[in-house]
Amino acid sequence: MSLLHFNIGSNQDRRKNIRLALDSLESSFTEITMSSLFESPSEGFVGSKFYNIGVNVETDKNINDVVNILHDIENTLGRDRNLPKFSSRIIDLDLVLYDDVIDDKLNIPRRDILKYAFVLAPLAELNPNGIHPQERISYLDLWKEFQSSKEFDLNQYNIDKLFD
């Protein structure tokens, strides 16, 4: 079994769409663990704030099957792939980690880990002792370094806020 980490984000009907994405993930993956709920401003465009969560799952599916499942879920929930990269999202499901696989073509580990608090914070929460396969530093240490060296706006809530 492989350990995977996803980032789920939405800034349109955020709670509903993230809950729907989680329901869809539960039909394809086992051993699902969720991070806290994180709220952050949109990046690269003017738009509503995003909710993001990190999710760990275990699977025996190969990496291409996983990417296809994530795209299918996004499509089912109404993701418009013709919109600009930086724009509002009904739902965004990103494969952040697939064990210790390094695949530049698939952007694994996701480069956003080192760029955005809303990706690194939930990853560090769920996998504090995990080691970034390229940086060779724990996610907790990467998060501490990020917090001390970058400006960011990130609010953390109990995951139950998603289900209120």
Secondary structure, DSSP 8 states (H G I E B T S, - for coil): -EEEEEEEEESSSHHHHHHHHHHHHHTT-EEEEE--EEEE--SSS----EEEEEEEEEE-S-HHHHHHHHHHHHHHTT--TTS-SSS--S-EEEEEEETT--BTTTTBS-GGGGT-HHHHHHHHHH-TT-B-TTT-SBHHHHHHHHHHH-----EEE-GGGGG-
